[in-house]
Amino acid sequence: MKRLLKQKSHHVILEGFLSELFGQDVRVTDLLDTESIAEKERDKTNRVDLLCKNNRGELIIIELQYYLENDYFQRMLFSASKLVLEYLSKNSVYGEIKKVYAIHIVYFNLGSGVDYVYRGRQQFIGIHHNDPLELSRNQKRYFKGTEPADLYPEYYIINICNFKHPFEHPTQNTLDEWIYYFKYSTLPLGYRAKGLDEAEKQLNIDHMKPEVKEEYMKQLSGFGISEKMLMDNWFDGEAEGEYKGFVRGKEEGREEGREEGREEGLSTGIRIQLEKTVHNMFKHGMSLESIAEITDIATSEVMEILKNNIKSQ
């Protein structure tokens, strides 16, 4: 999980998880050094599993913990507080303190509760009028927030042990799809969550036999075909099918024609992508068995695709 979240290729997987957790699109700009905060040999190290910065300059900690620690709440406080200090230079004013999000994915019962996602924010409530304290007008304009909680560290605890939903069909929310993956190390059927499609690509490569994976990576680096080229083929097929469907729907006066055309286009695009991938793998010397395992189709279908390709030439 840590390796997947640290994928540097556009941070798609990490951004997907954070977007589903926060309920809004998150763009990660940097993965930061997680071992640079220890000052002395005896000092508590603030090494975390993952530390990143988003496009608003806010800092996000992600920690995965497998073993029970009675003082884990204090550890959470320490990590966030130390991070605040680390990223505030000596000559900076307090207004330059960065907002910190601390996300803790724990595989034990932390505290006592029945939920599997908890959010902690610092709020100030009046003891006489029970009213929440808000920022002043100038502060709201300067800090782009409405209450002190928007400035203080914010905590998320994902308690994996409390997640007990069977996931046989895609009826839960998209955050649950990520938590399902965290718990079972496999993807739920019909998932829709952002970032999981890219995670699936990595998992498919991880699940290959070592010799097949080695050959696949070698051939992939030697392909004269890029992912962009494959996607262009995909969208060309989809666009053509959608256009045919639009014309058919217009002539018949039915919206169904457009939908059928879109489905036809998707099918065409997928087929084009598959056939080009199979052809290039074979051209670069991969065996039929290896191609079948990587593309997840039968060897007989691989042979049929190659035969049709030869005929068309």
Secondary structure per residue as TSV (DSSP state, phi and psi in degrees):
chain	resnum	aa	ss	phi	psi
A	1	M	-	360.0	-44.4
A	2	K	H	-62.2	-40.8
A	3	R	H	-65.3	-41.0
A	4	L	H	-64.1	-44.8
A	5	L	H	-66.8	-23.5
A	6	K	T	-90.2	4.1
A	7	Q	-	-55.7	126.3
A	8	K	-	-89.5	-5.8
A	9	S	S	-72.0	91.1
A	10	H	T	64.5	5.6
A	11	H	T	55.2	29.0
A	12	V	H	-61.8	-43.4
A	13	I	H	-66.7	-49.0
A	14	L	H	-61.6	-45.0
A	15	E	H	-61.6	-36.4
A	16	G	H	-62.9	-48.3
A	17	F	H	-61.1	-48.5
A	18	L	H	-64.5	-37.1
A	19	S	H	-63.7	-41.1
A	20	E	H	-69.6	-37.0
A	21	L	H	-68.4	-45.3
A	22	F	H	-84.0	-13.6
A	23	G	T	73.2	22.5
A	24	Q	S	-156.2	158.7
A	25	D	-	-65.8	129.9
A	26	V	-	-118.4	132.1
A	27	R	-	-115.3	120.1
A	28	V	E	-89.3	130.4
A	29	T	E	-102.8	-29.5
A	30	D	E	-148.4	141.9
A	31	L	E	-97.3	126.0
A	32	L	-	-101.5	158.9
A	33	D	-	-64.9	125.7
A	34	T	S	-98.9	7.7
A	35	E	S	-122.3	17.6
A	36	S	-	-100.1	9.7
A	37	I	-	-103.4	-7.3
A	38	A	-	-76.5	123.2
A	39	E	-	-94.4	-37.7
A	40	K	S	-130.9	165.4
A	41	E	T	-62.3	-35.2
A	42	R	T	-89.6	-7.1
A	43	D	S	-69.1	146.6
A	44	K	-	-64.8	125.0
A	45	T	-	-78.1	143.6
A	46	N	-	-105.4	31.4
A	47	R	-	-65.4	123.3
A	48	V	-	-118.3	166.0
A	49	D	S	-69.3	-36.7
A	50	L	E	-154.9	134.4
A	51	L	E	-134.8	127.1
A	52	C	E	-140.4	169.4
A	53	K	E	-125.3	138.3
A	54	N	E	-97.0	-179.8
A	55	N	T	-70.5	-7.7
A	56	R	T	-98.2	6.1
A	57	G	S	81.0	5.9
A	58	E	-	-79.8	150.3
A	59	L	E	-103.0	139.4
A	60	I	E	-128.3	120.6
A	61	I	E	-97.3	137.7
A	62	I	E	-128.0	123.0
A	63	E	E	-124.5	139.6
A	64	L	E	-113.7	127.1
A	65	Q	E	-128.4	127.0
A	66	Y	-	-102.5	-20.4
A	67	Y	S	-117.2	141.2
A	68	L	-	-64.0	131.7
A	69	E	-	-130.4	121.1
A	70	N	T	-62.0	-27.9
A	71	D	T	-101.5	28.5
A	72	Y	H	-66.1	-32.0
A	73	F	H	-60.8	-40.6
A	74	Q	H	-67.8	-34.5
A	75	R	H	-63.1	-40.1
A	76	M	H	-60.9	-44.3
A	77	L	H	-62.6	-43.5
A	78	F	H	-62.2	-46.6
A	79	S	H	-59.3	-46.4
A	80	A	H	-68.1	-42.2
A	81	S	H	-66.3	-42.2
A	82	K	H	-64.3	-35.8
A	83	L	H	-66.1	-39.8
A	84	V	H	-57.5	-46.2
A	85	L	H	-68.2	-39.8
A	86	E	H	-61.4	-37.2
A	87	Y	T	-99.3	19.8
A	88	L	S	-118.3	108.9
A	89	S	-	-69.8	162.0
A	90	K	T	-59.8	-34.1
A	91	N	T	-96.0	7.0
A	92	S	-	-81.0	155.5
A	93	V	-	-89.1	160.0
A	94	Y	G	-60.7	-28.0
A	95	G	G	-64.8	-12.7
A	96	E	G	-91.5	1.9
A	97	I	-	-61.6	132.9
A	98	K	-	-81.2	144.2
A	99	K	-	-68.6	134.4
A	100	V	E	-119.8	131.5
A	101	Y	E	-110.0	125.8
A	102	A	E	-113.8	112.0
A	103	I	E	-107.6	121.2
A	104	H	E	-120.0	116.6
A	105	I	E	-101.7	108.7
A	106	V	E	-115.8	141.5
A	107	Y	S	-107.6	36.5
A	108	F	S	-152.1	166.3
A	109	N	-	-78.9	106.6
A	110	L	-	-93.9	109.3
A	111	G	S	76.9	-160.4
A	112	S	S	-127.7	112.9
A	113	G	-	-170.0	161.5
A	114	V	S	-103.6	-17.2
A	115	D	-	-77.7	166.5
A	116	Y	S	-115.5	-1.6
A	117	V	E	-135.9	120.3
A	118	Y	E	-120.6	141.6
A	119	R	E	-120.5	129.1
A	120	G	E	-116.6	124.2
A	121	R	-	-131.2	147.1
A	122	Q	-	-83.8	114.0
A	123	Q	-	-123.5	151.9
A	124	F	-	-116.8	117.6
A	125	I	B	-116.7	131.4
A	126	G	-	-64.1	133.0
A	127	I	T	-79.4	-14.2
A	128	H	T	-102.6	-41.6
A	129	H	T	-108.5	-3.5
A	130	N	-	57.5	28.5
A	131	D	-	-97.2	140.9
A	132	P	B	-74.8	137.4
A	133	L	-	-77.0	129.0
A	134	E	-	-112.2	168.9
A	135	L	-	-75.8	156.7
A	136	S	-	-72.5	170.4
A	137	R	H	-59.7	-44.7
A	138	N	H	-64.6	-40.0
A	139	Q	H	-65.3	-40.3
A	140	K	H	-60.4	-42.1
A	141	R	H	-67.6	-39.9
A	142	Y	H	-74.9	-43.9
A	143	F	H	-96.3	-5.2
A	144	K	T	58.1	40.8
A	145	G	-	-140.6	-179.6
A	146	T	S	-122.1	-23.1
A	147	E	S	-143.2	161.6
A	148	P	G	-54.6	-30.6
A	149	A	G	-59.1	-25.8
A	150	D	G	-71.8	-13.1
A	151	L	T	-105.6	-26.2
A	152	Y	S	-86.4	161.2
A	153	P	-	-56.4	143.3
A	154	E	E	-122.5	136.6
A	155	Y	E	-115.9	141.6
A	156	Y	E	-126.9	129.7
A	157	I	E	-117.3	119.3
A	158	I	E	-104.6	106.6
A	159	N	E	-91.7	98.0
A	160	I	G	-61.0	-35.0
A	161	C	G	-61.7	-31.0
A	162	N	G	-83.5	-6.6
A	163	F	-	-84.5	109.9
A	164	K	-	-128.5	19.9
A	165	H	-	-79.2	123.0
A	166	P	-	-67.2	139.8
A	167	F	-	-121.7	67.5
A	168	E	S	-89.7	-15.3
A	169	H	S	-149.9	156.1
A	170	P	S	-79.0	68.5
A	171	T	-	-108.1	-13.0
A	172	Q	S	-83.6	174.8
A	173	N	-	-77.2	168.3
A	174	T	H	-70.9	-27.4
A	175	L	H	-64.7	-38.4
A	176	D	H	-59.8	-31.1
A	177	E	H	-64.5	-39.5
A	178	W	H	-66.8	-42.5
A	179	I	H	-66.3	-35.2
A	180	Y	H	-58.1	-44.7
A	181	Y	H	-64.0	-42.8
A	182	F	H	-59.4	-35.3
A	183	K	H	-82.4	-43.5
A	184	Y	H	-105.7	-3.6
A	185	S	S	56.2	28.9
A	186	T	S	-145.7	161.0
A	187	L	-	-92.1	141.2
A	188	P	-	-70.9	154.2
A	189	L	T	-67.7	139.2
A	190	G	T	62.8	33.2
A	191	Y	-	-64.2	153.0
A	192	R	-	-128.8	-6.0
A	193	A	-	-65.8	144.2
A	194	K	T	-62.9	140.5
A	195	G	T	89.7	-21.2
A	196	L	H	-73.7	-25.9
A	197	D	H	-65.4	-40.2
A	198	E	H	-69.7	-36.5
A	199	A	H	-62.3	-37.4
A	200	E	H	-64.3	-38.9
A	201	K	H	-58.5	-45.5
A	202	Q	H	-65.9	-39.4
A	203	L	H	-65.5	-38.8
A	204	N	H	-61.4	-39.6
A	205	I	H	-67.9	-41.5
A	206	D	H	-62.6	-32.2
A	207	H	T	-84.7	-3.5
A	208	M	S	-67.8	153.2
A	209	K	-	-63.3	146.2
A	210	P	H	-51.5	-42.9
A	211	E	H	-70.6	-35.1
A	212	V	H	-69.3	-41.1
A	213	K	H	-62.5	-42.4
A	214	E	H	-62.5	-43.8
A	215	E	H	-67.2	-40.3
A	216	Y	H	-61.0	-48.1
A	217	M	H	-64.1	-37.2
A	218	K	H	-64.9	-45.9
A	219	Q	H	-70.5	-35.5
A	220	L	H	-61.3	-40.7
A	221	S	H	-69.2	-22.1
A	222	G	H	-96.2	-4.4
A	223	F	-	-64.2	141.4
A	224	G	S	-93.1	28.1
A	225	I	-	-131.5	134.8
A	226	S	-	-104.3	163.9
A	227	E	H	-62.6	-34.3
A	228	K	H	-61.2	-39.7
A	229	M	H	-63.8	-41.8
A	230	L	H	-63.8	-42.8
A	231	M	H	-66.9	-34.8
A	232	D	H	-61.7	-41.9
A	233	N	H	-62.0	-42.9
A	234	W	H	-56.5	-52.7
A	235	F	H	-71.5	-29.5
A	236	D	H	-60.1	-46.2
A	237	G	H	-64.0	-41.8
A	238	E	H	-65.0	-44.2
A	239	A	H	-63.7	-41.6
A	240	E	H	-63.1	-45.0
A	241	G	H	-65.3	-39.0
A	242	E	H	-66.0	-37.9
A	243	Y	H	-65.2	-44.3
A	244	K	H	-59.9	-41.6
A	245	G	H	-65.6	-37.5
A	246	F	H	-64.1	-44.4
A	247	V	H	-63.4	-45.3
A	248	R	H	-62.1	-42.3
A	249	G	H	-66.6	-36.7
A	250	K	H	-66.6	-42.9
A	251	E	H	-65.6	-41.0
A	252	E	H	-91.3	-7.4
A	253	G	T	71.1	25.5
A	254	R	-	-127.4	137.2
A	255	E	T	-69.9	-22.0
A	256	E	H	-58.7	-33.0
A	257	G	H	-60.9	-41.1
A	258	R	H	-64.3	-42.6
A	259	E	H	-65.5	-41.6
A	260	E	H	-62.3	-39.4
A	261	G	H	-64.4	-40.0
A	262	R	H	-61.4	-44.6
A	263	E	H	-63.4	-40.8
A	264	E	H	-61.3	-41.2
A	265	G	H	-64.3	-43.9
A	266	L	H	-59.8	-44.7
A	267	S	H	-62.6	-42.3
A	268	T	H	-62.9	-44.2
A	269	G	H	-62.4	-43.9
A	270	I	H	-61.5	-43.3
A	271	R	H	-64.6	-42.7
A	272	I	H	-60.0	-45.3
A	273	Q	H	-61.3	-45.4
A	274	L	H	-62.7	-46.3
A	275	E	H	-64.5	-40.7
A	276	K	H	-65.5	-40.4
A	277	T	H	-63.8	-46.4
A	278	V	H	-60.4	-46.6
A	279	H	H	-59.4	-45.1
A	280	N	H	-69.0	-37.2
A	281	M	H	-61.3	-45.1
A	282	F	H	-67.4	-38.9
A	283	K	H	-62.4	-30.6
A	284	H	T	-95.0	18.1
A	285	G	T	91.6	10.6
A	286	M	-	-77.5	144.5
A	287	S	-	-73.0	159.6
A	288	L	H	-60.7	-39.0
A	289	E	H	-64.9	-41.6
A	290	S	H	-66.7	-41.5
A	291	I	H	-61.3	-43.1
A	292	A	H	-62.6	-40.7
A	293	E	H	-69.9	-40.3
A	294	I	H	-69.7	-42.6
A	295	T	H	-88.0	-7.4
A	296	D	T	62.7	41.5
A	297	I	S	-129.0	166.1
A	298	A	-	-70.7	151.4
A	299	T	H	-59.1	-36.8
A	300	S	H	-62.8	-36.1
A	301	E	H	-71.0	-34.4
A	302	V	H	-60.4	-45.7
A	303	M	H	-62.0	-40.4
A	304	E	H	-63.5	-42.1
A	305	I	H	-62.5	-43.5
A	306	L	H	-66.5	-38.3
A	307	K	H	-63.6	-47.4
A	308	N	H	-61.3	-34.9
A	309	N	H	-66.1	-40.6
A	310	I	H	-65.6	-42.5
A	311	K	H	-62.3	-41.9
A	312	S	H	-66.1	-21.1
A	313	Q	-	-86.8	360.0
